[in-house]
Amino acid sequence: MPEITITDTDQRRATDQVLDVREDFEVAEGMIPGAIHIPMGELNTRLGEIDRTRPVIVICRSGNRSARVADALTGAGFTADTMAGGMTVWQRAGLPVT
């Protein structure tokens, strides 16, 4: 599973899908604008909400959950990357959140 930087994510978020797999209480602290929110535990039942024809960048708080989800998505036929450092690094860098 490829790991990409917050800079890569910021550049690609207009064309790729950003999938935030954090829990609701974590997302309440801020989310990347335009991201799809599907908590990790709901992924199997909501997989149809993700477009298989577009790359997916998976986000979590630190990068651990997103790496597991990106691996699972790749195994299911998606093109998926994980963002290194997660939302912790994104917010620390002052990048936009909603």
C-alpha positions, 0 to 999 in steps of 0.5 A: 500500500503506497503512503503519500504525504500531506502535500501530495494529498492536498494536491490530489484531493481535487481529483482523487477521493479522500476517504476519512475512516475516523469515528464521528467524535474524531471527525467533529474536530475537523475533516479535509474539505470534500472528504467522504466520511465512512468510519472504519467499522462501517466500510464493508456495508458502505463500500458502494459509496466509493467510486472504483474508477477513481483513486482513493486517499485514505485518512485517519488520525495518525495513519494506522487505521488508514493503512489497514483500510487502504490495504483492504481497498487495494485487495478489493480492486480499488487504487488506494493510498494512505496519508502518512501522519494522518489528520494530526500532521495535516492540522499541524501543518495548517492545511484546510479543515471543515 
